[in-house]
């Protein structure tokens, strides 16, 4: 049930429509795609055709003109139906938002219509092998070719999702400030087939359609217009994409949690060992009630973060988005664990399909930023405590 103070009637209608789409595909479709090593193309394109993928992108470029609140709602409901689209976090949410806010007119016309209608995807490359969660240690550098004005990009990235199915990757690099000599972050659109741009798939224990890659950029030559936004904007443009990323990661986690809780509830209502179904016993009922409460609380923080971001409050959204991602990640891990435990031995069988969620649920704790780094953020930015690094 939704309330007007939190979600509008339009939001409720959107939830119902997306839930209906998700139900038509469901977990069986998702599991079959993973088993065959394929991608969720059918669901992706239908979601795009219905306007869900581009709901947050500007109307003048084929989008729905809404915001991250609506886009996160779409991802959450698809996840709750058992068929989440991880590339929604990357392609329309991060890349689409950054290009919408900071891209040139040419970049907007080239990319946004395709991101909205599902015909084009873009990956996002920020994490590096030696930098981890410390974006200030990024060593991928871009330098100008004085003769041509081109950019030359060199570096490595790791754990980059969907590079094989994306036409380009929005890569975070660093350029040298001519005034200070210090390196500052900048964003570049790197085509998948660019010379010197190679990828290696990482062997993961995750059952997901989207694969993870390590990228090597060896003097990748890019035209001057590959730079997105202002060379001097620095962290402003970067965090314009990272806040939606955190909000959408929360949506991804909440959808997974809700799916698992629903499976556990179905089982607890019907599984009978003694006189009553096991759901009548408080040892089963109370832990499920607890994780449901945690999921609902995390959802409220996600909605707050999305509203602040859509209202243009980047600072407020940054704090709330980090909290939402933390709360959703914790709630997801506990919900999955309790759901598996509710089914007992059946929770570990392929028939019920919950055991694989144990690994998947850890993603929201680890990526795109670890819970420890979020606690650092809240300690320093919110509570005003001194840094330890």
Secondary structure, 3 states (H helix, E strand, C coil): CCCCCCCCHHHHHHHHHHHHHHHHHHHHHHHHHHHCCCCCHHHHHHHHHCCCCCCCCCHHHCCCCCCHHHHHHHHHHHHHCCCCCCHHHHHHHHHHHHHHHHCCHHHHHHHHHHHHHCCCCEEEECCCCCCCCCHHHCCCEEEECCCCCCEEEEEEEEEEECHHHCCEEEEEEEEECCCCCCEEEEEEEEECCCCCEEEEECCCCCCCCCCEEEEEEEEEEECHHHEECCCCCCHHHHHHHHHHHHHHHHHHHHHHHHHHHHHHHHHHHHCECCCCEHHHCHHHHHHHHHHHHHHHHHHHHHHHHHHHHHCCCHHHHHHHHHHHHHHHHHHHHHHHHHHHHHHHHHHHCCCCCCCHHHHHHHHHHHCCCCHHHHHHHHHHHHCCCCCCC
